[in-house]
Amino acid sequence: MNRETLQNSAGLRVAIIAGLTLVLCIPALFIQFLIYERENRQVEAVREVTAKWGESQYLTGPVLSVPVLYEKKQTDGTINKIKRLLYVLPGDFSVAGHLYPEMRYRGIYQILLYNSDLQFSGNFILPSKEELDLEGGTLQLHEALLEFGISDPAGISDRIEIKWNDAVFEAKPGIRNCNTIKAGFHTNSPIDEKSDISTFQFSTRIKGSERLSVTPVGEETTASLSGKWSHPSFTGDFLPHIRKIDENQFSAEWKILNLNRNFPHYSMVS
């Protein structure tokens, strides 16, 4: 094959183009690897800082759990006692709070952290016995518990005192009854048989990172949040119906009805 033939060979041209393409791909692969490595290091940096400060916080509750006692007489004369649990969600539920965000650095990586002052209030109205259809069961109103879920309890900064009707109870760690809540706190909440409504109120300081979410458990849930942050992102199933954002701070308000969510106001479990 002479020189002119080599110059006009289509196969040779394809080979040269393929070789040049492979050579040009090498820098692109290095860049892609560098991006992948930086992303992994950022995830590790965020995980390391948030594990010590507080992770994204997901708040669920409060939920009122009331034991229901069933007594069945056996053939030998003994009485078999069985307890079930009645779970009731709030009627009115209000959340108000202020966020104090701050940016922390781990090497070249930025991690968004926050402190928050939060106030919770609302009420519970037990369904009537006719509505509950207890089938011979008896409500153990004096054994009722109020439970509140927080996804990362390490972010709780202060002791929590809960005002329940006219009494004050200190929150205790852990969830006793509600299996759908993985972590949080509970307190005694005895119900007065003579009263149709029970009220609650408490405040807390919670630390977290990147996200703060609240589950709208009330028949009517209202939330009002503000903070010194100029570019918040509103996510979740419901966007605020009122919001104001400027170069220094934001404020937002939500109003959510039980008709907007897909779970019942009360339920009975074994």
N, C-alpha and C positions, 0 to 999 in steps of 0.2 A: 504494500500500500504506500503510494507516494505521498509527498507533503500536501499536494493539492487535494488529494482524496481525504486525508485526515481533517483538513480544514473544512471540508464540505460534509463530513460525517454527522448525521443527525444523532446517532447513538452517543458519539463523543460529546456533543453539545449537551445532551440530556445528563450525561454523567457529570459534566462540569457544573451544571446548574444544581444538580442534587448535592454535589460536594459543597458548593458555596452555601446552599440552604442549611446543610448540617452544621457548617462552621458558624453561620449566623444564629443558629438555634442555641448554641452553647451559652452566650451571654444571657439570652432570655431565660434559660433554665436556671442559671445562677441567680437571676433576679427573682424568679418564682420561688426558688428555695429560700432566699433571704426573706421574702414576704411571709412565707409559711412559718419560718423560724421566729420572726418578730411577732406574728399573731399568737403563736404558742407561748412565747415568753410573756406577752401581755396578759393572756389568760392566767398564767401562773402568778404574775405579779398581782392581778386583781384578786385571785383566790387567797393569796398569802395575806394581803392587807385586810380584806373583808372578813376572813376567818377570825382575826383578832379584834376587829372593830364591830362588825355586824353585817350580815349579808342582806340581800334584798328582803324587805319585810312584807309578808302577806298576813293581814289581820282578818280573823274570822270570828264572828260572834258579836255580842254574847249570846249564849244558848242556855236556857233554863231547863234543867233535867229534874223531873219529879218522879220518885219511885211510886209504883202502883202495886199494892199488896193483894194477892189472891190466896184465899184459904180454902182448901178442899179436904173434907173429912174422908178418911180412908175406911175400909171395911173393918179394920181392927180397932177403930175408934180414935186413932191418931189423926192429927191435923197436918196436912202437907202445905207448907207456905212457899209461894212462888212470887218473886218480884219481877216486874217489868218496868220499863222506863218510858215516861212520857217526855218527849222533847218539845219545847215551845220556843218560838222565836219572838223577838220584841214586836210590840205594836208600833210605837214611834221610836226611831233610833236616830240619834244625832251625833255627828263627829265634827269637831272643829280643831284646827291646829295650825301651827306655824313651823315651817322647815328652815333649818340653818345649814345650807349646803357649804361644803368646802372641798377644794381640790387638793388631793395628796399626790405625791410623786414617788415612784419607785423606779430609779434609774431614769430612762427616757419616757416612761409610761405614766399616764395620768389615770387616777382613780377618783371617781366622784363619791364622796361620803356625805352623810348628813346627820345632824341632830334634829330632834323634833319634840315639840311640846304638844301633846294631844289631850283633848277632853272628850269624854264619851258620856252620853246621857240617854235616857229613854224610859220605857215602861213595858211591863208584861201584863197581859190580860189572859187569864186561863180560860180555855173554852168551857162551856157549860157541860154538866154531866150528861145531859141529853145528847149533846153534840159529840162528846167523847165516846159514849156507849161502852162503858168500862166492863160490862158483863159480870157484875158482882165484885169487881176490884175496888179497893179503897185507896184514894190518894193520900200519900204520906207527906203532907205539906210541910211538916217540920224538918224533913230530911232533904228538901230541895237544895240543889247546887247551881250556882252560876258559873259558867265556864267560858273562857275567852282564849281564842287561839292566836298565837304569834309564831311565825315560822322559825325565827331564830331568837330564842329567849336570851341569848347572850347580849343582845342589844338593849335590854331593859336596864335603865340607868339608876332608878330610884325604887324604893319600896312603894307599893301600891295599896292604898286604902280605898275600899269601895263602900260608898254610902248606899245601903239597901233599905228603902223606906226611911225609918227614923233611926236605924242602927248603923254602925260602922264596923266593917269586917276587914281584916288584913288579907290580902291575896296570898294564896299558897301555891307553890310550884306544881306543875303537872296537870294533866287532864285525867279526871277520875272516870267519867262515864261516856262522853261523846267520842265514839270511835272514829268519826270522820275528821276530828281535829287531832293532829299528831303531836303538837307541843303548845304550851301556853300556861295558863294559871287558872285557879278556881277559888271559890269561897263559898261559905255557907250562905244560904239565902232563904231562911224559913218564911213561909207564906202565911199571912194572917187569913184565917177562914172567914173573918167578918168583912174583909176588904175585897173588892172586885178587881183592884189594880195594884200592882207593885212597881215601884220606881227604883231606878239605879242611877248612879253618877260616880265617875272616877276620872282621875287624870294620871298621865304617865309621861315619862320622857323615854323615847326610844331612839336608839342609834341604828343606822342602816347604811346601805350603799345602793346607788343607782336607781332603785325602785321602791315605792311605797304603794301598796294596794290594800283596799278595804272591801270586804264582801258586804253587799247591801242586804242584810238579813232582816230588816224591819218591814212591817207592812208598808210603812213609808220611811225611807231612809234619806236623810239630808246630810250633806257633807260640805264643809267650807275649809279650804286650805289656802295658805299664802306662804310666801318665802322670798328671800333675796336671791332670785335666780332669773336671769333675763331670757332664757330659752328653754323652758320646760317642755317635755313631751307628754301629752295626755294619751294614755293607752288604756287597754281593758275593754270591757263590753259596753261601757257607757261613757260618753264624752260629757264634759261639764256644759250645763245650759247657760252659765254665765262665766265669762273669763275676761281677765284684764292682764295684759302683759306690756311692760315698758322696758327701758334699758336697765332698770335697777331691780325690779321685782315682779312678782306675778300674784294673782289671786284667782281662785276658781271656786265655783259652787255647783253641786250636783243635787238632784232630787229624783229618787228612784222609787217606784211603787212595787208592791209584791206581784202585780200583774206583769211587770217587766222581766221577771225572773222565773225560772222553771223548777221551783221546789216548794213544797207545801209549808204552811205556817206552823203546823205541829204534826208529830208522828209518834207512834207507839212501837217500841221494839222490845224483843225478849231479852 
